[in-house]
Each structure stands twice: as structure tokens, then as C-alpha cells.
């Protein structure tokens, strides 16, 4: 298995997680996840995984989507609002600051570190996306972008992805447990289980193969990506207007980006002439 | 440099990488011996592996309610992670231990002082 193939698989998986945690599930994504093809693929891969935890996560999501009825879609939108938009009794905070700083606050040190990381790699959160940069969706999207670059042959991006993953994995594990505890719909519990299974398998893929044998984490991730590709039409970029806006309010950066591979991040394709903006 | 204690019921658990981070670490595979050591010595953070490690947290908190612990799970069973988080560890990480992950976790835990304990997670 080539490193590029694995990086491409992770791109797909992380884009999926970035999308489902970024906002209420879209009608397109819901239909894609409810399609016969996706359900068939998800059930099939859940029986192929070496990791029983990833298999469990995929099966729980399959079972939820398989039995979802006509009322399920609006219920999932309400569930997102209850959990992530503070509309319910037991909200879940999807921000690294809340977990990593160990204080019940948002906009902590992690947010500023995340902004610095994005700047370092020429990225920026879509200004039309209202959540801060240490939101779980933005972090997954950042990883997705780094994997996309690695799959294109950028080795430095691969190292950046690995370093980021090692520094930022712990809080996402805790987020999954808190989400699982808070959700009443079953959908976000299933996503929490699948995300946790993914984080574990991705962790195994980062250590020498002889330490995790007979597990084959790389093969598991490629299979999961194949299944999640079926949600492709639903995973769309949340496009913003022209131009790149600095994290520092009021500073605009000239930009000439032509495509938008990531839903929440923008590439700085132009040279930033500091002071000319 | 911190004084660490590492416990895992599996005697083959490899804690060698902790030494490379420049900390003093005493390792145990017997929970009774680990508890005795914690009672008689200054321990900044306890590294606890597996289900038995999670069980040990309550006993360590009897020694000190603010006892800092980092948990290493064998697998991502969400119920086990919820149980661990309910006991307010500094972090929950996966095995095998990745040295950079542990380093980042220990730095945060050591720097943040008393506020390291995660009491605010709703589980």
C-alpha cells in the first residue's frame, strides 16, 4: 500500500467528518447516506475491517440509517441544534479550547495555536463559516487538506499532518465520549462511535506495523474511505465570496484561488504582500 | 523534570519512551505495589494503562483528590472512555504510546496546575 493511497483515503474520511460536524446535515448528504448503495457499501465494509471497533462504529451508523424513517431528517437537524447550537438541555462544545485548556471556556490558547497553524500552511477558515478555528470540523478539514497535499506528493504536508494529529488527538477522543453521552437521536451517537473507531485506527496507522500486527490499519482506512465516497454528492464546499480575509479583523489578503478543495478552509494561492492590503 | 508513576497490568507494557522525555518514571504491573509507591512518594502524574488502570484512579484520589492521571486505553470502547473521563483524568490516550502525544499531554498537564483536572465534562 502506498503512502499516497492512504493519504487520499484519509482525505475522504476527514472531509466526511468535517462536513457532518460543521453544520446541520444537508438534505443532499442525508439522501446520500440513506441511499441503497451507501448502506450496502457501509454494511459490506463493516464486515471487512480488521479493527472490530471501526466495524462496530460502521455497523451502528448503518443500522441507524437503515431504519431511518420519513421523520428522521428534520429530527437530525433539531438534534444538531440541540447539541451544537446550544438549543438543548445538554449541549456539546465542539471546540478544542474547552477540552485542552481544561477550563470551561472557549477561545482559549488552542484557538490561537490553530490560527497560527493555518497561517503557517497558507490556509484560512472560510470567513462565512461562523465557528472559531478550533472547532472540530475545521480541524478535520485542516487534516483533510494536509492529506490531500500529501497524496499529491507534498511530503512536508504529510509531516505536518502527522505532527498535528499527535498534538491534537486527545481532545477529539474526549469529544466523541461527550457527544455519545449527550445525544438522544442515535445519529450522533453513531457518528461518535465511527469517529472514535477512526481515530483509533488512524492512531494505529501512525505506529510501526509490527507493533500493531495482526491489525492492518491502512487497509481499514482505505475500505472506510471507499464506503464514505458514496456520500460524495452531499459533501460540498461552503463557498465564500472572493478574497481571503485575515483572522485579524479588517485585514484583507489578495487572493486568486481558483478551486476550493475544502469546505471550511481557503488556500492562499497568491503571494501575500503584507501591508498592501 | 517530573516524577511519574506508570502502571499497567500487562507486564510487557513498554514505558521506555517516558525516559526519553527526561522524566523520572517508576513502572508497576501490580496495582498494590503501585498504590504503596504513590502513598510513600511524591508523584506528579500517574500513567495508567487499560481497564485496571482506570480502576486505580479512585484509589489514587483517596491519597490526593487532585491526583493527576493520564489514561491509556487498549481500544476505543466508548463506554470505557466515558468511564475514564468520569474520573477526571488529564487526558485519555490510546495504546501503543506515541511519545510526541505523551509529551504534549504531559506538558499541558504539568503547566496547567490544579486546573488540569477535567471536572466540567458532562458524561
HADDOCK unambig.tbl for C-alpha pairs under 7 A between the chains (distance, minus, plus):
assign (segid A and resid 53 and name CA) (segid B and resid 76 and name CA) 6.53 0.50 0.50
assign (segid A and resid 102 and name CA) (segid B and resid 115 and name CA) 6.26 0.50 0.50
assign (segid A and resid 102 and name CA) (segid B and resid 116 and name CA) 5.75 0.50 0.50
assign (segid A and resid 102 and name CA) (segid B and resid 117 and name CA) 6.92 0.50 0.50
assign (segid A and resid 102 and name CA) (segid B and resid 118 and name CA) 5.75 0.50 0.50
assign (segid A and resid 103 and name CA) (segid B and resid 115 and name CA) 6.93 0.50 0.50
assign (segid A and resid 104 and name CA) (segid B and resid 120 and name CA) 6.60 0.50 0.50
assign (segid A and resid 166 and name CA) (segid B and resid 100 and name CA) 6.27 0.50 0.50
assign (segid A and resid 166 and name CA) (segid B and resid 101 and name CA) 4.86 0.50 0.50
assign (segid A and resid 167 and name CA) (segid B and resid 101 and name CA) 5.67 0.50 0.50
assign (segid A and resid 167 and name CA) (segid B and resid 104 and name CA) 6.10 0.50 0.50
assign (segid A and resid 170 and name CA) (segid B and resid 91 and name CA) 6.41 0.50 0.50
assign (segid A and resid 170 and name CA) (segid B and resid 92 and name CA) 6.17 0.50 0.50
assign (segid A and resid 170 and name CA) (segid B and resid 93 and name CA) 5.89 0.50 0.50
assign (segid A and resid 177 and name CA) (segid B and resid 78 and name CA) 6.03 0.50 0.50
assign (segid A and resid 177 and name CA) (segid B and resid 81 and name CA) 6.47 0.50 0.50
assign (segid A and resid 177 and name CA) (segid B and resid 82 and name CA) 5.50 0.50 0.50
assign (segid A and resid 178 and name CA) (segid B and resid 122 and name CA) 6.52 0.50 0.50
assign (segid A and resid 178 and name CA) (segid B and resid 123 and name CA) 5.89 0.50 0.50
assign (segid A and resid 181 and name CA) (segid B and resid 123 and name CA) 5.53 0.50 0.50
assign (segid A and resid 193 and name CA) (segid B and resid 78 and name CA) 6.85 0.50 0.50
assign (segid A and resid 196 and name CA) (segid B and resid 76 and name CA) 6.26 0.50 0.50
assign (segid A and resid 197 and name CA) (segid B and resid 76 and name CA) 6.21 0.50 0.50
assign (segid A and resid 200 and name CA) (segid B and resid 76 and name CA) 6.24 0.50 0.50
assign (segid A and resid 200 and name CA) (segid B and resid 94 and name CA) 6.99 0.50 0.50
